[in-house]
């Protein structure tokens, strides 16, 4: 997760095939992948993304692309 947050994570071919990107959604995938990810629209993952957006706004940080905020289309990390 550190690599994603610091910008060092670069998805390899297997990650790309699994829909895993270098976005906030991938951090959710690492934490709760089997519970929240690869399930389409998931309330818990969406709530986590909403909290993240709130923190970005509070600290006046740039917003992330909406598509990368959740992990519904990502297969979970093994």
mmCIF file of the N, C-alpha and C atoms, coordinates in Angstrom:
data_MODEL
# 
_entry.id   MODEL 
# 
loop_
_atom_site.group_PDB 
_atom_site.id 
_atom_site.type_symbol 
_atom_site.label_atom_id 
_atom_site.label_alt_id 
_atom_site.label_comp_id 
_atom_site.label_asym_id 
_atom_site.label_entity_id 
_atom_site.label_seq_id 
_atom_site.pdbx_PDB_ins_code 
_atom_site.Cartn_x 
_atom_site.Cartn_y 
_atom_site.Cartn_z 
_atom_site.occupancy 
_atom_site.B_iso_or_equiv 
_atom_site.pdbx_formal_charge 
_atom_site.auth_seq_id 
_atom_site.auth_comp_id 
_atom_site.auth_asym_id 
_atom_site.auth_atom_id 
_atom_site.pdbx_PDB_model_num 
ATOM 1   N N  . UNK A 1 1  ? 0.831   -1.178  0.000   1.00 0.00 ? 1  UNK A N  1 
ATOM 2   C CA . UNK A 1 1  ? 0.000   0.000   0.000   1.00 0.00 ? 1  UNK A CA 1 
ATOM 3   C C  . UNK A 1 1  ? 0.881   1.249   0.000   1.00 0.00 ? 1  UNK A C  1 
ATOM 4   N N  . UNK A 1 2  ? 1.993   1.200   0.700   1.00 0.00 ? 2  UNK A N  1 
ATOM 5   C CA . UNK A 1 2  ? 2.921   2.328   0.742   1.00 0.00 ? 2  UNK A CA 1 
ATOM 6   C C  . UNK A 1 2  ? 3.344   2.737   -0.671  1.00 0.00 ? 2  UNK A C  1 
ATOM 7   N N  . UNK A 1 3  ? 3.606   1.753   -1.515  1.00 0.00 ? 3  UNK A N  1 
ATOM 8   C CA . UNK A 1 3  ? 4.054   2.036   -2.878  1.00 0.00 ? 3  UNK A CA 1 
ATOM 9   C C  . UNK A 1 3  ? 2.974   2.786   -3.668  1.00 0.00 ? 3  UNK A C  1 
ATOM 10  N N  . UNK A 1 4  ? 1.721   2.455   -3.441  1.00 0.00 ? 4  UNK A N  1 
ATOM 11  C CA . UNK A 1 4  ? 0.634   3.144   -4.137  1.00 0.00 ? 4  UNK A CA 1 
ATOM 12  C C  . UNK A 1 4  ? 0.522   4.585   -3.647  1.00 0.00 ? 4  UNK A C  1 
ATOM 13  N N  . UNK A 1 5  ? 0.520   4.757   -2.339  1.00 0.00 ? 5  UNK A N  1 
ATOM 14  C CA . UNK A 1 5  ? 0.350   6.083   -1.743  1.00 0.00 ? 5  UNK A CA 1 
ATOM 15  C C  . UNK A 1 5  ? 1.496   7.015   -2.126  1.00 0.00 ? 5  UNK A C  1 
ATOM 16  N N  . UNK A 1 6  ? 2.719   6.494   -2.192  1.00 0.00 ? 6  UNK A N  1 
ATOM 17  C CA . UNK A 1 6  ? 3.874   7.332   -2.505  1.00 0.00 ? 6  UNK A CA 1 
ATOM 18  C C  . UNK A 1 6  ? 4.117   7.487   -3.998  1.00 0.00 ? 6  UNK A C  1 
ATOM 19  N N  . UNK A 1 7  ? 3.337   6.790   -4.825  1.00 0.00 ? 7  UNK A N  1 
ATOM 20  C CA . UNK A 1 7  ? 3.462   6.925   -6.267  1.00 0.00 ? 7  UNK A CA 1 
ATOM 21  C C  . UNK A 1 7  ? 4.480   6.012   -6.917  1.00 0.00 ? 7  UNK A C  1 
ATOM 22  N N  . UNK A 1 8  ? 5.024   5.053   -6.173  1.00 0.00 ? 8  UNK A N  1 
ATOM 23  C CA . UNK A 1 8  ? 6.028   4.146   -6.727  1.00 0.00 ? 8  UNK A CA 1 
ATOM 24  C C  . UNK A 1 8  ? 5.436   2.897   -7.372  1.00 0.00 ? 8  UNK A C  1 
ATOM 25  N N  . UNK A 1 9  ? 4.186   2.577   -7.066  1.00 0.00 ? 9  UNK A N  1 
ATOM 26  C CA . UNK A 1 9  ? 3.574   1.368   -7.618  1.00 0.00 ? 9  UNK A CA 1 
ATOM 27  C C  . UNK A 1 9  ? 3.256   1.579   -9.087  1.00 0.00 ? 9  UNK A C  1 
ATOM 28  N N  . UNK A 1 10 ? 3.724   0.682   -9.909  1.00 0.00 ? 10 UNK A N  1 
ATOM 29  C CA . UNK A 1 10 ? 3.396   0.677   -11.335 1.00 0.00 ? 10 UNK A CA 1 
ATOM 30  C C  . UNK A 1 10 ? 2.817   -0.694  -11.643 1.00 0.00 ? 10 UNK A C  1 
ATOM 31  N N  . UNK A 1 11 ? 1.552   -0.761  -12.028 1.00 0.00 ? 11 UNK A N  1 
ATOM 32  C CA . UNK A 1 11 ? 0.927   -2.057  -12.302 1.00 0.00 ? 11 UNK A CA 1 
ATOM 33  C C  . UNK A 1 11 ? 1.690   -2.836  -13.375 1.00 0.00 ? 11 UNK A C  1 
ATOM 34  N N  . UNK A 1 12 ? 1.897   -4.114  -13.117 1.00 0.00 ? 12 UNK A N  1 
ATOM 35  C CA . UNK A 1 12 ? 2.517   -4.973  -14.130 1.00 0.00 ? 12 UNK A CA 1 
ATOM 36  C C  . UNK A 1 12 ? 1.408   -5.581  -14.992 1.00 0.00 ? 12 UNK A C  1 
ATOM 37  N N  . UNK A 1 13 ? 1.786   -6.462  -15.899 1.00 0.00 ? 13 UNK A N  1 
ATOM 38  C CA . UNK A 1 13 ? 0.803   -7.046  -16.817 1.00 0.00 ? 13 UNK A CA 1 
ATOM 39  C C  . UNK A 1 13 ? -0.289  -7.815  -16.083 1.00 0.00 ? 13 UNK A C  1 
ATOM 40  N N  . UNK A 1 14 ? 0.083   -8.553  -15.036 1.00 0.00 ? 14 UNK A N  1 
ATOM 41  C CA . UNK A 1 14 ? -0.912  -9.315  -14.267 1.00 0.00 ? 14 UNK A CA 1 
ATOM 42  C C  . UNK A 1 14 ? -1.867  -8.376  -13.531 1.00 0.00 ? 14 UNK A C  1 
ATOM 43  N N  . UNK A 1 15 ? -1.332  -7.285  -12.978 1.00 0.00 ? 15 UNK A N  1 
ATOM 44  C CA . UNK A 1 15 ? -2.183  -6.297  -12.303 1.00 0.00 ? 15 UNK A CA 1 
ATOM 45  C C  . UNK A 1 15 ? -3.169  -5.691  -13.291 1.00 0.00 ? 15 UNK A C  1 
ATOM 46  N N  . UNK A 1 16 ? -2.664  -5.284  -14.433 1.00 0.00 ? 16 UNK A N  1 
ATOM 47  C CA . UNK A 1 16 ? -3.517  -4.669  -15.453 1.00 0.00 ? 16 UNK A CA 1 
ATOM 48  C C  . UNK A 1 16 ? -4.613  -5.627  -15.897 1.00 0.00 ? 16 UNK A C  1 
ATOM 49  N N  . UNK A 1 17 ? -4.262  -6.899  -16.079 1.00 0.00 ? 17 UNK A N  1 
ATOM 50  C CA . UNK A 1 17 ? -5.257  -7.902  -16.471 1.00 0.00 ? 17 UNK A CA 1 
ATOM 51  C C  . UNK A 1 17 ? -6.328  -8.078  -15.399 1.00 0.00 ? 17 UNK A C  1 
ATOM 52  N N  . UNK A 1 18 ? -5.958  -7.872  -14.131 1.00 0.00 ? 18 UNK A N  1 
ATOM 53  C CA . UNK A 1 18 ? -6.902  -8.001  -13.019 1.00 0.00 ? 18 UNK A CA 1 
ATOM 54  C C  . UNK A 1 18 ? -7.642  -6.699  -12.742 1.00 0.00 ? 18 UNK A C  1 
ATOM 55  N N  . UNK A 1 19 ? -7.352  -5.652  -13.530 1.00 0.00 ? 19 UNK A N  1 
ATOM 56  C CA . UNK A 1 19 ? -8.014  -4.370  -13.332 1.00 0.00 ? 19 UNK A CA 1 
ATOM 57  C C  . UNK A 1 19 ? -7.429  -3.552  -12.205 1.00 0.00 ? 19 UNK A C  1 
ATOM 58  N N  . UNK A 1 20 ? -6.276  -3.949  -11.686 1.00 0.00 ? 20 UNK A N  1 
ATOM 59  C CA . UNK A 1 20 ? -5.644  -3.255  -10.560 1.00 0.00 ? 20 UNK A CA 1 
ATOM 60  C C  . UNK A 1 20 ? -4.843  -2.072  -11.095 1.00 0.00 ? 20 UNK A C  1 
ATOM 61  N N  . UNK A 1 21 ? -5.100  -0.912  -10.543 1.00 0.00 ? 21 UNK A N  1 
ATOM 62  C CA . UNK A 1 21 ? -4.462  0.316   -10.982 1.00 0.00 ? 21 UNK A CA 1 
ATOM 63  C C  . UNK A 1 21 ? -3.681  0.948   -9.833  1.00 0.00 ? 21 UNK A C  1 
ATOM 64  N N  . UNK A 1 22 ? -3.014  2.049   -10.111 1.00 0.00 ? 22 UNK A N  1 
ATOM 65  C CA . UNK A 1 22 ? -2.264  2.754   -9.071  1.00 0.00 ? 22 UNK A CA 1 
ATOM 66  C C  . UNK A 1 22 ? -3.107  3.891   -8.497  1.00 0.00 ? 22 UNK A C  1 
ATOM 67  N N  . UNK A 1 23 ? -4.274  3.521   -7.967  1.00 0.00 ? 23 UNK A N  1 
ATOM 68  C CA . UNK A 1 23 ? -5.252  4.494   -7.472  1.00 0.00 ? 23 UNK A CA 1 
ATOM 69  C C  . UNK A 1 23 ? -5.678  4.163   -6.043  1.00 0.00 ? 23 UNK A C  1 
ATOM 70  N N  . UNK A 1 24 ? -6.487  5.047   -5.474  1.00 0.00 ? 24 UNK A N  1 
ATOM 71  C CA . UNK A 1 24 ? -7.001  4.816   -4.123  1.00 0.00 ? 24 UNK A CA 1 
ATOM 72  C C  . UNK A 1 24 ? -7.759  3.504   -4.024  1.00 0.00 ? 24 UNK A C  1 
ATOM 73  N N  . UNK A 1 25 ? -8.478  3.134   -5.064  1.00 0.00 ? 25 UNK A N  1 
ATOM 74  C CA . UNK A 1 25 ? -9.222  1.874   -5.051  1.00 0.00 ? 25 UNK A CA 1 
ATOM 75  C C  . UNK A 1 25 ? -8.326  0.677   -4.779  1.00 0.00 ? 25 UNK A C  1 
ATOM 76  N N  . UNK A 1 26 ? -7.099  0.725   -5.249  1.00 0.00 ? 26 UNK A N  1 
ATOM 77  C CA . UNK A 1 26 ? -6.160  -0.377  -5.010  1.00 0.00 ? 26 UNK A CA 1 
ATOM 78  C C  . UNK A 1 26 ? -5.768  -0.466  -3.533  1.00 0.00 ? 26 UNK A C  1 
ATOM 79  N N  . UNK A 1 27 ? -5.754  0.656   -2.818  1.00 0.00 ? 27 UNK A N  1 
ATOM 80  C CA . UNK A 1 27 ? -5.454  0.579   -1.377  1.00 0.00 ? 27 UNK A CA 1 
ATOM 81  C C  . UNK A 1 27 ? -6.583  -0.144  -0.647  1.00 0.00 ? 27 UNK A C  1 
ATOM 82  N N  . UNK A 1 28 ? -7.820  0.107   -1.055  1.00 0.00 ? 28 UNK A N  1 
ATOM 83  C CA . UNK A 1 28 ? -8.952  -0.636  -0.493  1.00 0.00 ? 28 UNK A CA 1 
ATOM 84  C C  . UNK A 1 28 ? -8.812  -2.112  -0.823  1.00 0.00 ? 28 UNK A C  1 
ATOM 85  N N  . UNK A 1 29 ? -8.374  -2.397  -2.030  1.00 0.00 ? 29 UNK A N  1 
ATOM 86  C CA . UNK A 1 29 ? -8.174  -3.768  -2.466  1.00 0.00 ? 29 UNK A CA 1 
ATOM 87  C C  . UNK A 1 29 ? -7.149  -4.471  -1.570  1.00 0.00 ? 29 UNK A C  1 
ATOM 88  N N  . UNK A 1 30 ? -6.095  -3.794  -1.206  1.00 0.00 ? 30 UNK A N  1 
ATOM 89  C CA . UNK A 1 30 ? -5.070  -4.381  -0.345  1.00 0.00 ? 30 UNK A CA 1 
ATOM 90  C C  . UNK A 1 30 ? -5.627  -4.632  1.056   1.00 0.00 ? 30 UNK A C  1 
ATOM 91  N N  . UNK A 1 31 ? -6.382  -3.696  1.587   1.00 0.00 ? 31 UNK A N  1 
ATOM 92  C CA . UNK A 1 31 ? -6.899  -3.805  2.948   1.00 0.00 ? 31 UNK A CA 1 
ATOM 93  C C  . UNK A 1 31 ? -8.004  -4.858  3.056   1.00 0.00 ? 31 UNK A C  1 
ATOM 94  N N  . UNK A 1 32 ? -9.004  -4.776  2.180   1.00 0.00 ? 32 UNK A N  1 
ATOM 95  C CA . UNK A 1 32 ? -10.195 -5.623  2.283   1.00 0.00 ? 32 UNK A CA 1 
ATOM 96  C C  . UNK A 1 32 ? -10.587 -6.237  0.953   1.00 0.00 ? 32 UNK A C  1 
ATOM 97  N N  . UNK A 1 33 ? -9.628  -6.579  0.122   1.00 0.00 ? 33 UNK A N  1 
ATOM 98  C CA . UNK A 1 33 ? -9.892  -7.039  -1.232  1.00 0.00 ? 33 UNK A CA 1 
ATOM 99  C C  . UNK A 1 33 ? -10.990 -8.067  -1.378  1.00 0.00 ? 33 UNK A C  1 
ATOM 100 N N  . UNK A 1 34 ? -10.917 -9.142  -0.629  1.00 0.00 ? 34 UNK A N  1 
ATOM 101 C CA . UNK A 1 34 ? -11.899 -10.200 -0.763  1.00 0.00 ? 34 UNK A CA 1 
ATOM 102 C C  . UNK A 1 34 ? -13.279 -9.837  -0.274  1.00 0.00 ? 34 UNK A C  1 
ATOM 103 N N  . UNK A 1 35 ? -13.360 -8.804  0.533   1.00 0.00 ? 35 UNK A N  1 
ATOM 104 C CA . UNK A 1 35 ? -14.645 -8.399  1.106   1.00 0.00 ? 35 UNK A CA 1 
ATOM 105 C C  . UNK A 1 35 ? -15.303 -7.282  0.287   1.00 0.00 ? 35 UNK A C  1 
ATOM 106 N N  . UNK A 1 36 ? -14.497 -6.336  -0.192  1.00 0.00 ? 36 UNK A N  1 
ATOM 107 C CA . UNK A 1 36 ? -15.047 -5.149  -0.837  1.00 0.00 ? 36 UNK A CA 1 
ATOM 108 C C  . UNK A 1 36 ? -14.815 -5.066  -2.342  1.00 0.00 ? 36 UNK A C  1 
ATOM 109 N N  . UNK A 1 37 ? -13.899 -5.826  -2.874  1.00 0.00 ? 37 UNK A N  1 
ATOM 110 C CA . UNK A 1 37 ? -13.515 -5.642  -4.276  1.00 0.00 ? 37 UNK A CA 1 
ATOM 111 C C  . UNK A 1 37 ? -14.062 -6.737  -5.183  1.00 0.00 ? 37 UNK A C  1 
ATOM 112 N N  . UNK A 1 38 ? -14.057 -6.428  -6.464  1.00 0.00 ? 38 UNK A N  1 
ATOM 113 C CA . UNK A 1 38 ? -14.569 -7.285  -7.539  1.00 0.00 ? 38 UNK A CA 1 
ATOM 114 C C  . UNK A 1 38 ? -16.042 -7.644  -7.354  1.00 0.00 ? 38 UNK A C  1 
ATOM 115 N N  . UNK A 1 39 ? -16.781 -6.756  -6.711  1.00 0.00 ? 39 UNK A N  1 
ATOM 116 C CA . UNK A 1 39 ? -18.204 -6.989  -6.459  1.00 0.00 ? 39 UNK A CA 1 
ATOM 117 C C  . UNK A 1 39 ? -19.087 -5.944  -7.132  1.00 0.00 ? 39 UNK A C  1 
ATOM 118 N N  . UNK A 1 40 ? -18.523 -5.176  -8.043  1.00 0.00 ? 40 UNK A N  1 
ATOM 119 C CA . UNK A 1 40 ? -19.285 -4.088  -8.641  1.00 0.00 ? 40 UNK A CA 1 
ATOM 120 C C  . UNK A 1 40 ? -19.445 -2.957  -7.642  1.00 0.00 ? 40 UNK A C  1 
ATOM 121 N N  . UNK A 1 41 ? -20.587 -2.337  -7.619  1.00 0.00 ? 41 UNK A N  1 
ATOM 122 C CA . UNK A 1 41 ? -20.836 -1.237  -6.684  1.00 0.00 ? 41 UNK A CA 1 
ATOM 123 C C  . UNK A 1 41 ? -20.993 -1.808  -5.280  1.00 0.00 ? 41 UNK A C  1 
ATOM 124 N N  . UNK A 1 42 ? -20.123 -1.387  -4.378  1.00 0.00 ? 42 UNK A N  1 
ATOM 125 C CA . UNK A 1 42 ? -20.123 -1.899  -3.009  1.00 0.00 ? 42 UNK A CA 1 
ATOM 126 C C  . UNK A 1 42 ? -20.257 -0.729  -2.053  1.00 0.00 ? 42 UNK A C  1 
ATOM 127 N N  . UNK A 1 43 ? -21.199 -0.799  -1.148  1.00 0.00 ? 43 UNK A N  1 
ATOM 128 C CA . UNK A 1 43 ? -21.459 0.304   -0.225  1.00 0.00 ? 43 UNK A CA 1 
ATOM 129 C C  . UNK A 1 43 ? -20.249 0.627   0.635   1.00 0.00 ? 43 UNK A C  1 
ATOM 130 N N  . UNK A 1 44 ? -19.558 -0.367  1.167   1.00 0.00 ? 44 UNK A N  1 
ATOM 131 C CA . UNK A 1 44 ? -18.403 -0.111  2.031   1.00 0.00 ? 44 UNK A CA 1 
ATOM 132 C C  . UNK A 1 44 ? -17.282 0.557   1.253   1.00 0.00 ? 44 UNK A C  1 
ATOM 133 N N  . UNK A 1 45 ? -16.979 0.066   0.065   1.00 0.00 ? 45 UNK A N  1 
ATOM 134 C CA . UNK A 1 45 ? -15.918 0.661   -0.755  1.00 0.00 ? 45 UNK A CA 1 
ATOM 135 C C  . UNK A 1 45 ? -16.299 2.082   -1.170  1.00 0.00 ? 45 UNK A C  1 
ATOM 136 N N  . UNK A 1 46 ? -17.567 2.308   -1.477  1.00 0.00 ? 46 UNK A N  1 
ATOM 137 C CA . UNK A 1 46 ? -18.016 3.649   -1.853  1.00 0.00 ? 46 UNK A CA 1 
ATOM 138 C C  . UNK A 1 46 ? -17.934 4.605   -0.674  1.00 0.00 ? 46 UNK A C  1 
ATOM 139 N N  . UNK A 1 47 ? -18.289 4.145   0.519   1.00 0.00 ? 47 UNK A N  1 
ATOM 140 C CA . UNK A 1 47 ? -18.194 4.985   1.718   1.00 0.00 ? 47 UNK A CA 1 
ATOM 141 C C  . UNK A 1 47 ? -16.736 5.340   1.991   1.00 0.00 ? 47 UNK A C  1 
ATOM 142 N N  . UNK A 1 48 ? -15.840 4.371   1.819   1.00 0.00 ? 48 UNK A N  1 
ATOM 143 C CA . UNK A 1 48 ? -14.407 4.613   2.017   1.00 0.00 ? 48 UNK A CA 1 
ATOM 144 C C  . UNK A 1 48 ? -13.927 5.692   1.028   1.00 0.00 ? 48 UNK A C  1 
ATOM 145 N N  . UNK A 1 49 ? -14.378 5.604   -0.222  1.00 0.00 ? 49 UNK A N  1 
ATOM 146 C CA . UNK A 1 49 ? -14.005 6.597   -1.231  1.00 0.00 ? 49 UNK A CA 1 
ATOM 147 C C  . UNK A 1 49 ? -14.549 7.980   -0.871  1.00 0.00 ? 49 UNK A C  1 
ATOM 148 N N  . UNK A 1 50 ? -15.760 8.043   -0.343  1.00 0.00 ? 50 UNK A N  1 
ATOM 149 C CA . UNK A 1 50 ? -16.335 9.325   0.064   1.00 0.00 ? 50 UNK A CA 1 
ATOM 150 C C  . UNK A 1 50 ? -15.536 9.957   1.195   1.00 0.00 ? 50 UNK A C  1 
ATOM 151 N N  . UNK A 1 51 ? -15.102 9.165   2.165   1.00 0.00 ? 51 UNK A N  1 
ATOM 152 C CA . UNK A 1 51 ? -14.259 9.684   3.248   1.00 0.00 ? 51 UNK A CA 1 
ATOM 153 C C  . UNK A 1 51 ? -12.939 10.207  2.691   1.00 0.00 ? 51 UNK A C  1 
ATOM 154 N N  . UNK A 1 52 ? -12.358 9.460   1.770   1.00 0.00 ? 52 UNK A N  1 
ATOM 155 C CA . UNK A 1 52 ? -11.100 9.867   1.148   1.00 0.00 ? 52 UNK A CA 1 
ATOM 156 C C  . UNK A 1 52 ? -11.262 11.211  0.440   1.00 0.00 ? 52 UNK A C  1 
ATOM 157 N N  . UNK A 1 53 ? -12.348 11.366  -0.320  1.00 0.00 ? 53 UNK A N  1 
ATOM 158 C CA . UNK A 1 53 ? -12.593 12.631  -1.007  1.00 0.00 ? 53 UNK A CA 1 
ATOM 159 C C  . UNK A 1 53 ? -12.757 13.773  -0.007  1.00 0.00 ? 53 UNK A C  1 
ATOM 160 N N  . UNK A 1 54 ? -13.398 13.493  1.122   1.00 0.00 ? 54 UNK A N  1 
ATOM 161 C CA . UNK A 1 54 ? -13.566 14.519  2.152   1.00 0.00 ? 54 UNK A CA 1 
ATOM 162 C C  . UNK A 1 54 ? -12.217 14.969  2.700   1.00 0.00 ? 54 UNK A C  1 
ATOM 163 N N  . UNK A 1 55 ? -11.325 14.008  2.949   1.00 0.00 ? 55 UNK A N  1 
ATOM 164 C CA . UNK A 1 55 ? -9.993  14.353  3.442   1.00 0.00 ? 55 UNK A CA 1 
ATOM 165 C C  . UNK A 1 55 ? -9.197  15.139  2.395   1.00 0.00 ? 55 UNK A C  1 
ATOM 166 N N  . UNK A 1 56 ? -9.315  14.768  1.141   1.00 0.00 ? 56 UNK A N  1 
ATOM 167 C CA . UNK A 1 56 ? -8.631  15.518  0.083   1.00 0.00 ? 56 UNK A CA 1 
ATOM 168 C C  . UNK A 1 56 ? -9.103  16.966  0.081   1.00 0.00 ? 56 UNK A C  1 
ATOM 169 N N  . UNK A 1 57 ? -10.409 17.151  0.184   1.00 0.00 ? 57 UNK A N  1 
ATOM 170 C CA . UNK A 1 57 ? -10.964 18.499  0.213   1.00 0.00 ? 57 UNK A CA 1 
ATOM 171 C C  . UNK A 1 57 ? -10.516 19.276  1.438   1.00 0.00 ? 57 UNK A C  1 
ATOM 172 N N  . UNK A 1 58 ? -10.535 18.623  2.591   1.00 0.00 ? 58 UNK A N  1 
ATOM 173 C CA . UNK A 1 58 ? -10.144 19.284  3.840   1.00 0.00 ? 58 UNK A CA 1 
ATOM 174 C C  . UNK A 1 58 ? -8.715  19.804  3.765   1.00 0.00 ? 58 UNK A C  1 
ATOM 175 N N  . UNK A 1 59 ? -7.820  19.014  3.173   1.00 0.00 ? 59 UNK A N  1 
ATOM 176 C CA . UNK A 1 59 ? -6.408  19.394  3.077   1.00 0.00 ? 59 UNK A CA 1 
ATOM 177 C C  . UNK A 1 59 ? -6.083  20.121  1.772   1.00 0.00 ? 59 UNK A C  1 
ATOM 178 N N  . UNK A 1 60 ? -7.113  20.486  1.006   1.00 0.00 ? 60 UNK A N  1 
ATOM 179 C CA . UNK A 1 60 ? -6.950  21.194  -0.266  1.00 0.00 ? 60 UNK A CA 1 
ATOM 180 C C  . UNK A 1 60 ? -6.009  20.466  -1.220  1.00 0.00 ? 60 UNK A C  1 
ATOM 181 N N  . UNK A 1 61 ? -6.166  19.151  -1.289  1.00 0.00 ? 61 UNK A N  1 
ATOM 182 C CA . UNK A 1 61 ? -5.367  18.333  -2.196  1.00 0.00 ? 61 UNK A CA 1 
ATOM 183 C C  . UNK A 1 61 ? -6.163  18.062  -3.461  1.00 0.00 ? 61 UNK A C  1 
ATOM 184 N N  . UNK A 1 62 ? -5.487  17.814  -4.568  1.00 0.00 ? 62 UNK A N  1 
ATOM 185 C CA . UNK A 1 62 ? -6.215  17.575  -5.822  1.00 0.00 ? 62 UNK A CA 1 
ATOM 186 C C  . UNK A 1 62 ? -7.054  16.299  -5.763  1.00 0.00 ? 62 UNK A C  1 
ATOM 187 N N  . UNK A 1 63 ? -8.181  16.350  -6.410  1.00 0.00 ? 63 UNK A N  1 
ATOM 188 C CA . UNK A 1 63 ? -9.077  15.191  -6.453  1.00 0.00 ? 63 UNK A CA 1 
ATOM 189 C C  . UNK A 1 63 ? -8.504  14.117  -7.358  1.00 0.00 ? 63 UNK A C  1 
ATOM 190 N N  . UNK A 1 64 ? -8.848  12.881  -7.061  1.00 0.00 ? 64 UNK A N  1 
ATOM 191 C CA . UNK A 1 64 ? -8.459  11.751  -7.896  1.00 0.00 ? 64 UNK A CA 1 
ATOM 192 C C  . UNK A 1 64 ? -9.601  11.455  -8.855  1.00 0.00 ? 64 UNK A C  1 
ATOM 193 N N  . UNK A 1 65 ? -9.288  10.856  -9.983  1.00 0.00 ? 65 UNK A N  1 
ATOM 194 C CA . UNK A 1 65 ? -10.322 10.472  -10.947 1.00 0.00 ? 65 UNK A CA 1 
ATOM 195 C C  . UNK A 1 65 ? -11.353 9.575   -10.258 1.00 0.00 ? 65 UNK A C  1 
ATOM 196 N N  . UNK A 1 66 ? -12.633 9.828   -10.493 1.00 0.00 ? 66 UNK A N  1 
ATOM 197 C CA . UNK A 1 66 ? -13.702 9.035   -9.878  1.00 0.00 ? 66 UNK A CA 1 
ATOM 198 C C  . UNK A 1 66 ? -13.538 7.542   -10.155 1.00 0.00 ? 66 UNK A C  1 
ATOM 199 N N  . UNK A 1 67 ? -13.106 7.205   -11.351 1.00 0.00 ? 67 UNK A N  1 
ATOM 200 C CA . UNK A 1 67 ? -12.981 5.790   -11.725 1.00 0.00 ? 67 UNK A CA 1 
ATOM 201 C C  . UNK A 1 67 ? -11.982 5.039   -10.852 1.00 0.00 ? 67 UNK A C  1 
ATOM 202 N N  . UNK A 1 68 ? -11.020 5.732   -10.267 1.00 0.00 ? 68 UNK A N  1 
ATOM 203 C CA . UNK A 1 68 ? -10.005 5.067   -9.457  1.00 0.00 ? 68 UNK A CA 1 
ATOM 204 C C  . UNK A 1 68 ? -10.289 5.019   -7.973  1.00 0.00 ? 68 UNK A C  1 
ATOM 205 N N  . UNK A 1 69 ? -11.428 5.530   -7.556  1.00 0.00 ? 69 UNK A N  1 
ATOM 206 C CA . UNK A 1 69 ? -11.706 5.619   -6.122  1.00 0.00 ? 69 UNK A CA 1 
ATOM 207 C C  . UNK A 1 69 ? -12.206 4.324   -5.503  1.00 0.00 ? 69 UNK A C  1 
ATOM 208 N N  . UNK A 1 70 ? -12.788 3.448   -6.277  1.00 0.00 ? 70 UNK A N  1 
ATOM 209 C CA . UNK A 1 70 ? -13.292 2.198   -5.720  1.00 0.00 ? 70 UNK A CA 1 
ATOM 210 C C  . UNK A 1 70 ? -12.626 1.013   -6.414  1.00 0.00 ? 70 UNK A C  1 
ATOM 211 N N  . UNK A 1 71 ? -12.890 -0.168  -5.924  1.00 0.00 ? 71 UNK A N  1 
ATOM 212 C CA . UNK A 1 71 ? -12.232 -1.368  -6.452  1.00 0.00 ? 71 UNK A CA 1 
ATOM 213 C C  . UNK A 1 71 ? -13.238 -2.392  -6.961  1.00 0.00 ? 71 UNK A C  1 
ATOM 214 N N  . UNK A 1 72 ? -14.438 -1.943  -7.271  1.00 0.00 ? 72 UNK A N  1 
ATOM 215 C CA . UNK A 1 72 ? -15.494 -2.860  -7.701  1.00 0.00 ? 72 UNK A CA 1 
ATOM 216 C C  . UNK A 1 72 ? -15.166 -3.661  -8.937  1.00 0.00 ? 72 UNK A C  1 
ATOM 217 N N  . UNK A 1 73 ? -14.339 -3.107  -9.820  1.00 0.00 ? 73 UNK A N  1 
ATOM 218 C CA . UNK A 1 73 ? -13.998 -3.825  -11.037 1.00 0.00 ? 73 UNK A CA 1 
ATOM 219 C C  . UNK A 1 73 ? -12.620 -4.506  -10.951 1.00 0.00 ? 73 UNK A C  1 
ATOM 220 N N  . UNK A 1 74 ? -11.966 -4.409  -9.797  1.00 0.00 ? 74 UNK A N  1 
ATOM 221 C CA . UNK A 1 74 ? -10.655 -5.032  -9.605  1.00 0.00 ? 74 UNK A CA 1 
ATOM 222 C C  . UNK A 1 74 ? -10.811 -6.415  -8.987  1.00 0.00 ? 74 UNK A C  1 
ATOM 223 N N  . UNK A 1 75 ? -10.078 -7.385  -9.511  1.00 0.00 ? 75 UNK A N  1 
ATOM 224 C CA . UNK A 1 75 ? -9.986  -8.656  -8.802  1.00 0.00 ? 75 UNK A CA 1 
ATOM 225 C C  . UNK A 1 75 ? -9.131  -8.422  -7.573  1.00 0.00 ? 75 UNK A C  1 
ATOM 226 N N  . UNK A 1 76 ? -9.429  -9.084  -6.485  1.00 0.00 ? 76 UNK A N  1 
ATOM 227 C CA . UNK A 1 76 ? -8.680  -8.802  -5.266  1.00 0.00 ? 76 UNK A CA 1 
ATOM 228 C C  . UNK A 1 76 ? -7.288  -9.430  -5.312  1.00 0.00 ? 76 UNK A C  1 
ATOM 229 N N  . UNK A 1 77 ? -6.371  -8.780  -4.576  1.00 0.00 ? 77 UNK A N  1 
ATOM 230 C CA . UNK A 1 77 ? -5.013  -9.288  -4.476  1.00 0.00 ? 77 UNK A CA 1 
ATOM 231 C C  . UNK A 1 77 ? -5.047  -10.669 -3.835  1.00 0.00 ? 77 UNK A C  1 
ATOM 232 N N  . UNK A 1 78 ? -4.172  -11.579 -4.283  1.00 0.00 ? 78 UNK A N  1 
ATOM 233 C CA . UNK A 1 78 ? -4.172  -12.936 -3.680  1.00 0.00 ? 78 UNK A CA 1 
ATOM 234 C C  . UNK A 1 78 ? -3.702  -12.917 -2.235  1.00 0.00 ? 78 UNK A C  1 
# 
